[in-house]
Amino acid sequence: MKNIKKTIFRFGFIAITLSVLIIACKKNNIAPLNNLSGPKNVSLYLTDDPCQYDSVLVDLNYIELKIDTSTRDRNENQFGDDVDHHENSWNDEDDHDEDHQHFDKNGIWDTLNIKPGLYDIEQLRNGNQVKVATGNLPAGIITQMRLSLGTNNYVVISGVKHTLNLFHTYDNYNYVNIHGEDQDNRYTPGQTSMWLDLNICKSILEFHNTYYFYPFFRIFAMSTTGSVTGKVLPHSAQPYVTVWNATDTASALPDINGTFKIRGLSVGTYNVVYNGSFGYNDTTINNIDVTAGTTTQLPTITLHR
């Protein structure tokens, strides 16, 4: 009986030991956020979720990234608060930046290399983009972006130029929270790329013929989001394309040939609405699947009166 108990005890001890070793091995095999915490070169691309304006000129002064350099558990959520990080407001920074110092208890701010000045956002649609900033970042987790805008912003509507008045905050800062899935770092070690999309329709407000600029940015990575591309005819219908589901909406203004492309869509199933003008009827197609890292080709649509 004693021998049986000893045997059971030995087997039990071995099983527990193996379990501990297996768990430890699994933990050791977990890549820390795909190496997001190491030093890296970063590239930031600017693109547009368009609206039906002639031009939208945005006066960009500088861009900074906040780096969390702490040694806290990387499996915890170190990417900001619980608000939706894909769209932001002027006061969306959860730690309030400790009076806008270069560093605080939540990390340090690193200024990226950019060419300050005016950027015509309406030119950055249908897959067009511009590399707006680059930088060499220290080791740490990227948690936020801070953009400083100048006061020389304007919109052109039917050939008429209107000043875009900023909602005044400290140094005209605009904050965007950044999560791990918003960064492309899977293909080149030490290299991170991000895409910054400005939703023009939500960003411009008109009141008594005065225009206000309240920027709504979202940030995304190509590897974790999908795209759709297609063609709609005729050009005389001046179509406007909207891709939507219960959680995500994006739009496109087709070029003169009717082609369009929408990027940065979350994985899921979407409806696509083709809105016609000048008497052309709208058309909708449903159940379009979008997968990460791929572009879904849509059928050519012809609008009719």
Secondary structure, 3 states (H helix, E strand, C coil): CHHHHHHHHHHHHHHHHHHHHHHHHHHHHCCHHHHCCCCEEEEEEEEEECCCCCEEEEEEEEEEEEEECCCCCCCCCCCCCCCCCCCCCCCCCCCCHHHHCCEECCEEEEECEECCEEEEHHHCCCCCCEEEEEEEECCCEEEEEEEEECCCCEEEECCEEEEEEECCCHHHEEEEECCHHHCECCCCCCEEEEEEEEEHHHHEEEECCEEEECCCEEEECCCCCEEEEEEEECHHHCCEEEEECCCCEEEECCCCCCEEEEEEECCEEEEEEEECCCCCCCEEEEEEEECCCCEEECCCEECCC
